Amino acid sequence: MKVTKAEVIWLVLTIVFYFLYNLPGVPAYYDQVGAMVHAIATVGPLWVIVFVGTKIVYKKYELRKEGGNQ
């Protein structure tokens, strides 16, 4: 199976935003505004990247139907 360019981009973006989300000490403890900015800047895009990438991959590789001989 060959990995497509879209899958590589999806994987790289997911890893980058996951790394940014898990930076130690960001945001600082008890910084409520920083926590909201951090969430909007990392968690939001991470969710969008995962769901859009999943849709793109499932469009290319259709799921097999359950049961029966195919």
VMD Tcl script that builds the backbone (N, CA, C; Angstrom):
set m [mol new atoms 210]
animate dup $m
set s [atomselect $m all]
$s set {name element resname resid chain x y z} {
  {N N MET 1 A 0.840 -1.173 0.000}
  {CA C MET 1 A 0.000 0.000 0.000}
  {C C MET 1 A 0.886 1.237 0.000}
  {N N LYS 2 A 0.615 2.136 -0.894}
  {CA C LYS 2 A 1.394 3.362 -1.007}
  {C C LYS 2 A 0.738 4.462 -0.160}
  {N N VAL 3 A 1.565 5.200 0.553}
  {CA C VAL 3 A 1.073 6.309 1.365}
  {C C VAL 3 A 0.964 7.537 0.473}
  {N N THR 4 A -0.210 8.171 0.503}
  {CA C THR 4 A -0.433 9.332 -0.359}
  {C C THR 4 A 0.117 10.604 0.287}
  {N N LYS 5 A 0.223 11.638 -0.523}
  {CA C LYS 5 A 0.722 12.923 -0.045}
  {C C LYS 5 A -0.215 13.504 1.020}
  {N N ALA 6 A -1.508 13.339 0.827}
  {CA C ALA 6 A -2.487 13.846 1.794}
  {C C ALA 6 A -2.316 13.158 3.149}
  {N N GLU 7 A -2.032 11.857 3.132}
  {CA C GLU 7 A -1.837 11.128 4.392}
  {C C GLU 7 A -0.574 11.580 5.107}
  {N N VAL 8 A 0.475 11.865 4.362}
  {CA C VAL 8 A 1.725 12.342 4.968}
  {C C VAL 8 A 1.509 13.712 5.607}
  {N N ILE 9 A 0.833 14.604 4.884}
  {CA C ILE 9 A 0.551 15.933 5.428}
  {C C ILE 9 A -0.315 15.818 6.668}
  {N N TRP 10 A -1.319 14.966 6.625}
  {CA C TRP 10 A -2.215 14.743 7.762}
  {C C TRP 10 A -1.432 14.244 8.969}
  {N N LEU 11 A -0.552 13.298 8.765}
  {CA C LEU 11 A 0.245 12.748 9.856}
  {C C LEU 11 A 1.185 13.793 10.446}
  {N N VAL 12 A 1.849 14.555 9.594}
  {CA C VAL 12 A 2.787 15.576 10.072}
  {C C VAL 12 A 2.049 16.651 10.880}
  {N N LEU 13 A 0.927 17.138 10.362}
  {CA C LEU 13 A 0.162 18.152 11.094}
  {C C LEU 13 A -0.357 17.628 12.422}
  {N N THR 14 A -0.816 16.393 12.445}
  {CA C THR 14 A -1.308 15.800 13.686}
  {C C THR 14 A -0.191 15.701 14.715}
  {N N ILE 15 A 0.972 15.265 14.311}
  {CA C ILE 15 A 2.105 15.137 15.240}
  {C C ILE 15 A 2.551 16.504 15.739}
  {N N VAL 16 A 2.622 17.492 14.850}
  {CA C VAL 16 A 3.056 18.837 15.246}
  {C C VAL 16 A 2.092 19.432 16.266}
  {N N PHE 17 A 0.791 19.376 15.995}
  {CA C PHE 17 A -0.165 19.972 16.923}
  {C C PHE 17 A -0.274 19.174 18.215}
  {N N TYR 18 A -0.096 17.868 18.161}
  {CA C TYR 18 A -0.079 17.071 19.389}
  {C C TYR 18 A 1.129 17.451 20.247}
  {N N PHE 19 A 2.282 17.664 19.610}
  {CA C PHE 19 A 3.476 18.089 20.338}
  {C C PHE 19 A 3.264 19.469 20.964}
  {N N LEU 20 A 2.692 20.393 20.195}
  {CA C LEU 20 A 2.423 21.737 20.723}
  {C C LEU 20 A 1.438 21.696 21.881}
  {N N TYR 21 A 0.455 20.817 21.803}
  {CA C TYR 21 A -0.534 20.681 22.873}
  {C C TYR 21 A 0.114 20.186 24.162}
  {N N ASN 22 A 1.119 19.343 24.055}
  {CA C ASN 22 A 1.726 18.715 25.219}
  {C C ASN 22 A 3.029 19.364 25.677}
  {N N LEU 23 A 3.302 20.585 25.261}
  {CA C LEU 23 A 4.506 21.261 25.734}
  {C C LEU 23 A 4.424 21.449 27.250}
  {N N PRO 24 A 5.462 21.059 27.978}
  {CA C PRO 24 A 5.418 21.226 29.427}
  {C C PRO 24 A 5.496 22.698 29.821}
  {N N GLY 25 A 4.654 23.093 30.759}
  {CA C GLY 25 A 4.661 24.464 31.253}
  {C C GLY 25 A 3.921 25.459 30.396}
  {N N VAL 26 A 3.281 25.010 29.342}
  {CA C VAL 26 A 2.511 25.906 28.474}
  {C C VAL 26 A 1.074 25.439 28.499}
  {N N PRO 27 A 0.164 26.220 28.929}
  {CA C PRO 27 A 0.284 27.543 29.526}
  {C C PRO 27 A 0.747 27.451 30.983}
  {N N ALA 28 A 1.109 28.583 31.532}
  {CA C ALA 28 A 1.574 28.616 32.919}
  {C C ALA 28 A 0.425 28.229 33.855}
  {N N TYR 29 A 0.765 27.661 35.006}
  {CA C TYR 29 A -0.254 27.294 35.978}
  {C C TYR 29 A -1.057 28.512 36.408}
  {N N TYR 30 A -2.348 28.315 36.577}
  {CA C TYR 30 A -3.296 29.331 37.041}
  {C C TYR 30 A -3.441 30.501 36.072}
  {N N ASP 31 A -3.065 30.324 34.840}
  {CA C ASP 31 A -3.242 31.357 33.823}
  {C C ASP 31 A -4.466 30.979 32.989}
  {N N GLN 32 A -5.602 31.534 33.345}
  {CA C GLN 32 A -6.853 31.153 32.698}
  {C C GLN 32 A -6.926 31.639 31.260}
  {N N VAL 33 A -6.480 32.841 31.010}
  {CA C VAL 33 A -6.507 33.373 29.643}
  {C C VAL 33 A -5.528 32.588 28.767}
  {N N GLY 34 A -4.360 32.308 29.309}
  {CA C GLY 34 A -3.378 31.519 28.560}
  {C C GLY 34 A -3.885 30.123 28.236}
  {N N ALA 35 A -4.625 29.534 29.168}
  {CA C ALA 35 A -5.188 28.201 28.933}
  {C C ALA 35 A -6.208 28.231 27.793}
  {N N MET 36 A -7.035 29.264 27.762}
  {CA C MET 36 A -8.023 29.362 26.688}
  {C C MET 36 A -7.353 29.620 25.341}
  {N N VAL 37 A -6.363 30.493 25.318}
  {CA C VAL 37 A -5.631 30.757 24.075}
  {C C VAL 37 A -4.924 29.491 23.598}
  {N N HIS 38 A -4.310 28.774 24.531}
  {CA C HIS 38 A -3.618 27.527 24.198}
  {C C HIS 38 A -4.592 26.496 23.632}
  {N N ALA 39 A -5.766 26.403 24.244}
  {CA C ALA 39 A -6.773 25.452 23.766}
  {C C ALA 39 A -7.251 25.818 22.369}
  {N N ILE 40 A -7.515 27.089 22.146}
  {CA C ILE 40 A -7.996 27.522 20.828}
  {C C ILE 40 A -6.915 27.328 19.762}
  {N N ALA 41 A -5.660 27.538 20.145}
  {CA C ALA 41 A -4.561 27.464 19.178}
  {C C ALA 41 A -4.069 26.045 18.917}
  {N N THR 42 A -4.346 25.110 19.831}
  {CA C THR 42 A -3.818 23.751 19.642}
  {C C THR 42 A -4.901 22.680 19.580}
  {N N VAL 43 A -5.800 22.659 20.537}
  {CA C VAL 43 A -6.805 21.594 20.584}
  {C C VAL 43 A -7.799 21.740 19.440}
  {N N GLY 44 A -8.264 22.951 19.200}
  {CA C GLY 44 A -9.213 23.171 18.101}
  {C C GLY 44 A -8.668 22.715 16.760}
  {N N PRO 45 A -7.501 23.209 16.353}
  {CA C PRO 45 A -6.944 22.745 15.082}
  {C C PRO 45 A -6.649 21.238 15.065}
  {N N LEU 46 A -6.246 20.689 16.202}
  {CA C LEU 46 A -5.967 19.255 16.254}
  {C C LEU 46 A -7.225 18.452 15.968}
  {N N TRP 47 A -8.344 18.832 16.550}
  {CA C TRP 47 A -9.610 18.149 16.273}
  {C C TRP 47 A -9.991 18.270 14.810}
  {N N VAL 48 A -9.865 19.471 14.268}
  {CA C VAL 48 A -10.224 19.691 12.866}
  {C C VAL 48 A -9.332 18.859 11.946}
  {N N ILE 49 A -8.036 18.858 12.226}
  {CA C ILE 49 A -7.088 18.089 11.410}
  {C C ILE 49 A -7.429 16.609 11.437}
  {N N VAL 50 A -7.716 16.077 12.603}
  {CA C VAL 50 A -8.015 14.650 12.724}
  {C C VAL 50 A -9.300 14.306 11.980}
  {N N PHE 51 A -10.361 15.075 12.168}
  {CA C PHE 51 A -11.632 14.745 11.525}
  {C C PHE 51 A -11.597 14.943 10.017}
  {N N VAL 52 A -10.994 16.015 9.556}
  {CA C VAL 52 A -10.905 16.252 8.111}
  {C C VAL 52 A -9.995 15.201 7.464}
  {N N GLY 53 A -8.865 14.899 8.108}
  {CA C GLY 53 A -7.967 13.877 7.579}
  {C C GLY 53 A -8.621 12.511 7.523}
  {N N THR 54 A -9.394 12.183 8.543}
  {CA C THR 54 A -10.109 10.904 8.549}
  {C C THR 54 A -11.097 10.844 7.399}
  {N N LYS 55 A -11.808 11.941 7.171}
  {CA C LYS 55 A -12.771 11.974 6.065}
  {C C LYS 55 A -12.063 11.787 4.724}
  {N N ILE 56 A -10.916 12.430 4.547}
  {CA C ILE 56 A -10.163 12.310 3.298}
  {C C ILE 56 A -9.685 10.873 3.091}
  {N N VAL 57 A -9.155 10.256 4.155}
  {CA C VAL 57 A -8.655 8.890 4.042}
  {C C VAL 57 A -9.794 7.910 3.779}
  {N N TYR 58 A -10.923 8.076 4.465}
  {CA C TYR 58 A -12.049 7.163 4.256}
  {C C TYR 58 A -12.672 7.342 2.886}
  {N N LYS 59 A -12.531 8.533 2.304}
  {CA C LYS 59 A -13.040 8.745 0.951}
  {C C LYS 59 A -12.184 7.960 -0.043}
  {N N LYS 60 A -10.882 7.920 0.201}
  {CA C LYS 60 A -9.981 7.208 -0.701}
  {C C LYS 60 A -10.075 5.694 -0.508}
  {N N TYR 61 A -10.059 5.255 0.747}
  {CA C TYR 61 A -10.119 3.827 1.066}
  {C C TYR 61 A -11.466 3.534 1.699}
  {N N GLU 62 A -12.397 3.091 0.910}
  {CA C GLU 62 A -13.738 2.824 1.428}
  {C C GLU 62 A -13.696 1.627 2.371}
  {N N LEU 63 A -14.523 1.692 3.415}
  {CA C LEU 63 A -14.601 0.606 4.381}
  {C C LEU 63 A -15.345 -0.570 3.781}
  {N N ARG 64 A -14.930 -1.764 4.173}
  {CA C ARG 64 A -15.623 -2.962 3.716}
  {C C ARG 64 A -16.912 -3.130 4.506}
  {N N LYS 65 A -17.904 -3.678 3.859}
  {CA C LYS 65 A -19.175 -3.929 4.538}
  {C C LYS 65 A -19.019 -5.138 5.444}
  {N N GLU 66 A -19.745 -5.135 6.551}
  {CA C GLU 66 A -19.670 -6.242 7.494}
  {C C GLU 66 A -20.416 -7.456 6.975}
  {N N GLY 67 A -19.894 -8.624 7.332}
  {CA C GLY 67 A -20.574 -9.877 7.023}
  {C C GLY 67 A -20.545 -10.219 5.549}
  {N N GLY 68 A -20.869 -11.470 5.275}
  {CA C GLY 68 A -20.965 -11.930 3.898}
  {C C GLY 68 A -19.614 -12.060 3.208}
  {N N ASN 69 A -19.615 -12.739 2.095}
  {CA C ASN 69 A -18.392 -12.885 1.296}
  {C C ASN 69 A -18.282 -11.714 0.353}
  {N N GLN 70 A -17.088 -11.219 0.233}
  {CA C GLN 70 A -16.907 -10.040 -0.607}
  {C C GLN 70 A -16.057 -10.371 -1.797}
}
mol reanalyze $m
mol bondsrecalc $m
mol representation Tube
mol addrep $m
